[in-house]
Amino acid sequence: MFAQNELKIKAEVDTDTAYTIDPLSPATAAFYSAVLPGLGQAYNKKYWKVPVVYVAIGTGLYFYLDNNKQYNRYRDAYKSRLAGFNNDEFQNLDTGRLITAQRLYQKNKELSLIITVGLYVLNIVDASVDAHLLQFNVNENLSLHPDYQFGEETQMAHTVGLKFNYRF
């Protein structure tokens, strides 16, 4: 009764550019970056990112250590002021300003630590995502090529057509 149409699909496979996908590569890169920052980027062969990682984490650590040192200076001056000594480098500051300075440097120290930990986690995420992206197949057969076609001009309207060609 009903005629069945057969659909035949001819697929061309390019075996010259075949490559294997390692599903554990992103996990390995993330593990390497967690153990030693920048090692996951080196595993992905993105060597230019290694100094960027060390500068970012090193800057965060520098600000953490500097704020910690300043916090300890003002805290020690405040403690000596409470003990009755007034012969320190902050003798021209009153007790309220010492407390304000302590709070400022403590807040900056905590913020520097949070930013440094965030940069460390970003290092791990970058290595994992980069390992994922290395496995994508990006060749000319997977791209779209727009082809613009302009129609004949008439007195009333202009027509423009748009056609996308794609191959799998």
C-alpha positions as CSV (number, residue, x, y, z in Angstrom):
1,M,0.0,0.0,0.0
2,F,2.5,2.6,1.1
3,A,5.7,3.0,-0.7
4,Q,8.8,3.2,1.5
5,N,11.4,5.6,0.5
6,E,14.9,4.6,1.3
7,L,17.2,7.3,2.5
8,K,20.9,6.7,1.7
9,I,23.5,8.8,3.3
10,K,26.9,8.9,1.9
11,A,29.5,9.9,4.5
12,E,33.0,10.7,3.7
13,V,35.4,10.1,6.5
14,D,38.8,11.8,6.5
15,T,41.1,9.2,8.1
16,D,44.2,11.2,7.5
17,T,43.5,13.6,10.4
18,A,42.2,11.1,12.9
19,Y,43.5,11.5,16.4
20,T,42.7,9.9,19.7
21,I,41.0,11.6,22.6
22,D,42.2,11.1,26.1
23,P,39.3,11.5,28.5
24,L,41.6,11.7,31.5
25,S,43.6,14.6,30.1
26,P,41.5,17.4,31.8
27,A,41.7,15.6,35.2
28,T,45.4,15.1,34.9
29,A,46.0,18.7,34.0
30,A,43.8,19.8,36.9
31,F,45.7,17.5,39.3
32,Y,49.1,18.7,38.1
33,S,48.0,22.3,38.6
34,A,46.7,21.5,42.1
35,V,50.0,19.9,43.1
36,L,52.2,22.7,41.6
37,P,50.6,25.8,40.2
38,G,51.5,26.1,36.5
39,L,52.3,22.5,36.0
40,G,48.9,21.8,34.4
41,Q,49.6,24.6,31.9
42,A,52.9,23.0,31.1
43,Y,51.2,19.7,30.7
44,N,48.9,21.3,28.1
45,K,51.9,22.8,26.4
46,K,50.8,26.3,27.1
47,Y,54.2,27.4,28.5
48,W,53.5,31.1,28.2
49,K,50.8,30.8,30.9
50,V,53.2,29.5,33.6
51,P,54.8,32.9,34.4
52,V,51.4,34.5,34.4
53,V,50.3,32.0,37.0
54,Y,53.3,32.6,39.2
55,V,53.1,36.4,38.9
56,A,49.4,36.3,39.8
57,I,49.8,34.0,42.9
58,G,53.0,35.7,43.9
59,T,51.4,39.1,43.8
60,G,48.6,37.9,46.0
61,L,51.1,36.3,48.5
62,Y,53.2,39.5,48.5
63,F,50.2,41.7,49.5
64,Y,49.1,39.1,52.1
65,L,52.5,39.1,53.8
66,D,52.9,42.9,53.6
67,N,49.5,43.5,55.2
68,N,50.2,40.8,57.8
69,K,53.5,42.6,58.7
70,Q,51.7,46.0,59.0
71,Y,48.9,44.5,61.1
72,N,51.5,43.0,63.5
73,R,53.3,46.3,63.8
74,Y,50.2,48.2,64.8
75,R,49.0,45.4,67.0
76,D,52.3,45.3,68.9
77,A,52.2,49.1,69.3
78,Y,48.7,48.9,70.7
79,K,49.6,46.1,73.1
80,S,52.6,48.1,74.3
81,R,50.4,51.2,74.7
82,L,48.0,49.1,76.9
83,A,51.0,47.9,79.0
84,G,52.0,51.6,79.7
85,F,54.8,52.0,77.2
86,N,54.7,55.0,74.8
87,N,58.2,54.9,73.3
88,D,57.5,53.3,70.0
89,E,57.4,54.5,66.4
90,F,53.7,55.3,66.7
91,Q,53.9,57.6,69.7
92,N,52.3,60.4,67.8
93,L,49.1,58.3,67.2
94,D,46.4,57.9,69.8
95,T,44.9,54.5,70.8
96,G,41.9,54.9,68.5
97,R,44.0,55.3,65.4
98,L,46.0,52.2,66.3
99,I,42.8,50.2,66.5
100,T,41.6,51.6,63.2
101,A,44.9,50.8,61.5
102,Q,44.8,47.2,62.9
103,R,41.3,46.7,61.5
104,L,42.3,48.1,58.1
105,Y,45.3,45.9,57.7
106,Q,43.4,42.8,59.0
107,K,40.7,43.4,56.4
108,N,43.3,43.9,53.7
109,K,45.1,40.7,54.8
110,E,42.0,38.6,54.7
111,L,41.0,40.1,51.3
112,S,44.5,39.3,49.9
113,L,44.2,35.7,51.1
114,I,40.8,35.3,49.5
115,I,42.1,36.7,46.2
116,T,45.2,34.5,46.3
117,V,43.1,31.3,46.9
118,G,40.8,32.4,44.1
119,L,43.8,32.8,41.7
120,Y,45.0,29.3,42.8
121,V,41.6,27.8,42.0
122,L,41.5,29.8,38.7
123,N,44.8,28.2,37.8
124,I,43.3,24.7,38.3
125,V,40.2,25.5,36.3
126,D,42.2,27.1,33.5
127,A,44.3,23.9,33.1
128,S,41.3,21.7,33.1
129,V,39.3,23.8,30.6
130,D,42.3,24.2,28.3
131,A,42.8,20.4,28.3
132,H,39.1,20.0,27.3
133,L,39.4,22.5,24.5
134,L,42.5,20.9,23.1
135,Q,40.4,17.8,22.3
136,F,37.9,19.7,20.1
137,N,37.9,18.9,16.4
138,V,38.2,22.2,14.7
139,N,38.6,21.8,10.9
140,E,37.1,23.3,7.8
141,N,34.4,20.7,7.5
142,L,32.8,21.9,10.7
143,S,32.6,25.6,9.9
144,L,29.8,27.7,8.4
145,H,30.5,29.8,5.3
146,P,27.9,32.5,4.7
147,D,27.2,33.3,1.1
148,Y,25.4,36.6,0.5
149,Q,23.3,36.9,-2.7
150,F,21.9,40.3,-3.7
151,G,18.8,40.3,-5.9
152,E,18.1,42.6,-8.8
153,E,17.1,46.0,-7.9
154,T,13.6,47.0,-8.7
155,Q,11.9,50.3,-8.3
156,M,9.8,49.1,-5.3
157,A,12.1,47.0,-3.1
158,H,15.6,45.5,-2.7
159,T,15.9,41.8,-2.0
160,V,18.7,40.2,-0.1
161,G,19.2,36.5,0.4
162,L,21.3,34.6,2.9
163,K,22.4,31.0,2.4
164,F,24.5,28.9,4.8
165,N,26.4,25.9,3.5
166,Y,27.6,23.3,6.0
167,R,29.3,20.0,5.6
168,F,29.6,17.2,8.2
